[in-house]
């Protein structure tokens, strides 16, 4: 079963990929990758680029909503 992995750069999500395993992305792409789930059942929510990774609480935090835009999903 495929997994989702978020690449973390300076505590910010750079990209999210579908992968056969976390080991595969770590071994083949390098960098820091952590598991995420589409349903948000781990780490609070499903992240996208620009989300912050809160290491203390092990959660993804959405970026602030644009002043004139719709609220971001949580």
Backbone as JSON Lines, residues from 0, in Angstrom:
{"i":0,"aa":"X","n":[0.83,-1.17,0.0],"ca":[0.0,0.0,0.0],"c":[0.89,1.25,0.0]}
{"i":1,"aa":"X","n":[0.52,2.22,-0.81],"ca":[1.3,3.45,-0.89],"c":[1.16,4.27,0.38]}
{"i":2,"aa":"X","n":[2.2,5.03,0.66],"ca":[2.21,5.92,1.82],"c":[2.45,7.34,1.31]}
{"i":3,"aa":"X","n":[2.15,8.3,2.17],"ca":[2.43,9.69,1.87],"c":[3.58,10.14,2.75]}
{"i":4,"aa":"X","n":[4.5,10.9,2.18],"ca":[5.66,11.39,2.92],"c":[5.83,12.88,2.65]}
{"i":5,"aa":"X","n":[6.08,13.63,3.72],"ca":[6.31,15.07,3.62],"c":[7.79,15.34,3.8]}
{"i":6,"aa":"X","n":[8.36,16.12,2.89],"ca":[9.75,16.52,3.02],"c":[9.8,17.78,3.87]}
{"i":7,"aa":"X","n":[10.63,17.75,4.91],"ca":[10.74,18.86,5.84],"c":[12.07,19.57,5.6]}
{"i":8,"aa":"X","n":[12.0,20.88,5.34],"ca":[13.18,21.71,5.17],"c":[13.0,22.94,6.06]}
{"i":9,"aa":"X","n":[13.9,23.1,7.03],"ca":[13.8,24.22,7.98],"c":[12.43,24.27,8.65]}
{"i":10,"aa":"X","n":[11.94,23.12,9.09],"ca":[10.65,22.99,9.79],"c":[9.45,23.37,8.93]}
{"i":11,"aa":"X","n":[9.61,23.39,7.62],"ca":[8.53,23.72,6.69],"c":[8.38,22.58,5.68]}
{"i":12,"aa":"X","n":[7.13,22.24,5.35],"ca":[6.88,21.21,4.34],"c":[7.24,21.77,2.96]}
{"i":13,"aa":"X","n":[8.19,21.11,2.3],"ca":[8.61,21.52,0.97],"c":[7.76,20.86,-0.11]}
{"i":14,"aa":"X","n":[7.42,19.57,0.11],"ca":[6.6,18.82,-0.85],"c":[6.07,17.57,-0.17]}
{"i":15,"aa":"X","n":[5.04,17.01,-0.75],"ca":[4.44,15.77,-0.26],"c":[4.37,14.81,-1.44]}
{"i":16,"aa":"X","n":[4.84,13.58,-1.23],"ca":[4.88,12.58,-2.29],"c":[4.15,11.31,-1.87]}
{"i":17,"aa":"X","n":[3.67,10.59,-2.87],"ca":[3.17,9.23,-2.66],"c":[4.36,8.31,-2.89]}
{"i":18,"aa":"X","n":[4.58,7.38,-1.98],"ca":[5.75,6.52,-2.05],"c":[5.41,5.11,-1.58]}
{"i":19,"aa":"X","n":[6.15,4.12,-2.05],"ca":[5.92,2.77,-1.56],"c":[6.29,2.62,-0.08]}
{"i":20,"aa":"X","n":[7.26,3.43,0.39],"ca":[7.66,3.38,1.8],"c":[8.47,4.62,2.15]}
{"i":21,"aa":"X","n":[8.52,4.94,3.45],"ca":[9.36,6.05,3.89],"c":[10.83,5.75,3.64]}
{"i":22,"aa":"X","n":[11.21,4.5,3.83],"ca":[12.6,4.12,3.59],"c":[13.0,4.42,2.14]}
{"i":23,"aa":"X","n":[12.09,4.21,1.2],"ca":[12.41,4.45,-0.21],"c":[12.75,5.91,-0.45]}
{"i":24,"aa":"X","n":[11.92,6.84,0.06],"ca":[12.22,8.27,-0.19],"c":[13.48,8.69,0.53]}
{"i":25,"aa":"X","n":[13.68,8.2,1.74],"ca":[14.9,8.56,2.47],"c":[16.14,8.05,1.76]}
{"i":26,"aa":"X","n":[16.08,6.8,1.28],"ca":[17.24,6.19,0.61],"c":[17.49,6.78,-0.77]}
{"i":27,"aa":"X","n":[16.44,7.13,-1.5],"ca":[16.6,7.56,-2.89],"c":[16.59,9.07,-3.09]}
{"i":28,"aa":"X","n":[15.97,9.81,-2.2],"ca":[15.9,11.26,-2.38],"c":[16.69,12.03,-1.33]}
{"i":29,"aa":"X","n":[17.02,11.37,-0.22],"ca":[17.75,12.05,0.85],"c":[16.87,13.08,1.55]}
{"i":30,"aa":"X","n":[17.45,13.75,2.5],"ca":[16.71,14.77,3.24],"c":[15.89,14.17,4.37]}
{"i":31,"aa":"X","n":[15.06,15.02,4.97],"ca":[14.21,14.59,6.07],"c":[12.79,14.39,5.58]}
{"i":32,"aa":"X","n":[12.27,13.2,5.77],"ca":[10.91,12.85,5.35],"c":[10.16,12.26,6.52]}
{"i":33,"aa":"X","n":[8.9,12.65,6.69],"ca":[8.08,12.06,7.74],"c":[6.74,11.64,7.14]}
{"i":34,"aa":"X","n":[6.14,10.65,7.78],"ca":[4.87,10.11,7.3],"c":[3.73,11.1,7.53]}
{"i":35,"aa":"X","n":[2.81,11.14,6.59],"ca":[1.55,11.87,6.76],"c":[0.45,11.02,6.14]}
{"i":36,"aa":"X","n":[-0.77,11.3,6.52],"ca":[-1.9,10.54,5.99],"c":[-2.94,11.49,5.44]}
{"i":37,"aa":"X","n":[-3.52,11.08,4.32],"ca":[-4.51,11.9,3.62],"c":[-5.7,12.26,4.52]}
{"i":38,"aa":"X","n":[-6.06,11.35,5.43],"ca":[-7.21,11.62,6.29],"c":[-6.85,12.43,7.53]}
{"i":39,"aa":"X","n":[-5.58,12.81,7.67],"ca":[-5.16,13.63,8.8],"c":[-5.07,12.88,10.11]}
{"i":40,"aa":"X","n":[-5.09,11.56,10.07],"ca":[-5.11,10.76,11.31],"c":[-3.77,10.75,12.04]}
{"i":41,"aa":"X","n":[-2.71,11.2,11.4],"ca":[-1.43,11.37,12.08],"c":[-0.97,12.81,11.88]}
{"i":42,"aa":"X","n":[-0.38,13.37,12.92],"ca":[0.18,14.73,12.9],"c":[-0.85,15.81,12.62]}
{"i":43,"aa":"X","n":[-2.1,15.57,12.99],"ca":[-3.11,16.61,13.01],"c":[-3.85,16.92,11.73]}
{"i":44,"aa":"X","n":[-3.15,16.91,10.6],"ca":[-3.81,17.2,9.32],"c":[-2.91,16.74,8.18]}
{"i":45,"aa":"X","n":[-3.47,16.69,6.99],"ca":[-2.68,16.37,5.8],"c":[-2.0,17.65,5.34]}
{"i":46,"aa":"X","n":[-0.67,17.67,5.26],"ca":[0.03,18.91,4.94],"c":[0.14,19.17,3.45]}
{"i":47,"aa":"X","n":[0.5,20.36,3.14],"ca":[0.85,20.76,1.79],"c":[2.08,21.65,1.88]}
{"i":48,"aa":"X","n":[2.67,21.99,0.76],"ca":[3.82,22.89,0.78],"c":[3.49,24.18,1.53]}
{"i":49,"aa":"X","n":[4.41,24.6,2.39],"ca":[4.21,25.81,3.17],"c":[3.69,25.56,4.57]}
{"i":50,"aa":"X","n":[3.22,24.36,4.85],"ca":[2.81,24.04,6.22],"c":[4.06,23.97,7.09]}
{"i":51,"aa":"X","n":[3.91,24.26,8.36],"ca":[5.01,24.17,9.31],"c":[4.92,22.83,10.02]}
{"i":52,"aa":"X","n":[6.08,22.25,10.33],"ca":[6.12,21.04,11.13],"c":[6.53,21.42,12.54]}
{"i":53,"aa":"X","n":[5.64,21.24,13.51],"ca":[5.87,21.52,14.92],"c":[6.48,20.27,15.54]}
{"i":54,"aa":"X","n":[7.79,20.3,15.76],"ca":[8.51,19.13,16.28],"c":[8.14,18.82,17.73]}
{"i":55,"aa":"X","n":[7.86,19.83,18.51],"ca":[7.54,19.62,19.92],"c":[6.25,18.81,20.05]}
{"i":56,"aa":"X","n":[5.23,19.19,19.28],"ca":[3.93,18.52,19.37],"c":[3.71,17.47,18.28]}
{"i":57,"aa":"X","n":[4.69,17.31,17.38],"ca":[4.61,16.34,16.29],"c":[3.34,16.56,15.46]}
{"i":58,"aa":"X","n":[3.14,17.83,15.01],"ca":[1.95,18.2,14.24],"c":[2.33,19.06,13.05]}
{"i":59,"aa":"X","n":[1.5,18.96,12.0],"ca":[1.6,19.9,10.89],"c":[0.68,21.08,11.19]}
{"i":60,"aa":"X","n":[1.17,22.28,10.93],"ca":[0.4,23.5,11.2],"c":[0.19,24.22,9.87]}
{"i":61,"aa":"X","n":[-1.08,24.47,9.48],"ca":[-1.32,25.16,8.22],"c":[-0.82,26.6,8.26]}
{"i":62,"aa":"X","n":[-0.46,27.15,7.11],"ca":[-0.06,28.55,7.08],"c":[-1.27,29.43,7.39]}
{"i":63,"aa":"X","n":[-1.03,30.68,7.81],"ca":[-2.15,31.57,8.09],"c":[-2.98,31.82,6.82]}
{"i":64,"aa":"X","n":[-4.26,32.02,7.01],"ca":[-5.15,32.31,5.88],"c":[-4.8,33.67,5.29]}
{"i":65,"aa":"X","n":[-5.0,33.8,4.01],"ca":[-4.82,35.1,3.36],"c":[-5.88,36.06,3.91]}
{"i":66,"aa":"X","n":[-5.55,37.34,4.08],"ca":[-6.52,38.28,4.67],"c":[-7.86,38.3,3.94]}
{"i":67,"aa":"X","n":[-7.86,38.23,2.62],"ca":[-9.12,38.29,1.86],"c":[-9.55,36.93,1.32]}
{"i":68,"aa":"X","n":[-8.83,35.88,1.7],"ca":[-9.13,34.57,1.17],"c":[-9.93,33.72,2.14]}
{"i":69,"aa":"X","n":[-10.31,32.55,1.68],"ca":[-11.04,31.63,2.55],"c":[-10.12,31.06,3.63]}
{"i":70,"aa":"X","n":[-10.67,30.61,4.75],"ca":[-9.82,30.01,5.78],"c":[-9.2,28.71,5.28]}
{"i":71,"aa":"X","n":[-8.01,28.43,5.79],"ca":[-7.3,27.2,5.44],"c":[-7.91,26.03,6.19]}
{"i":72,"aa":"X","n":[-7.91,24.84,5.59],"ca":[-8.41,23.66,6.32],"c":[-7.48,23.35,7.49]}
{"i":73,"aa":"X","n":[-8.01,22.78,8.53],"ca":[-7.17,22.44,9.68],"c":[-7.14,20.94,9.87]}
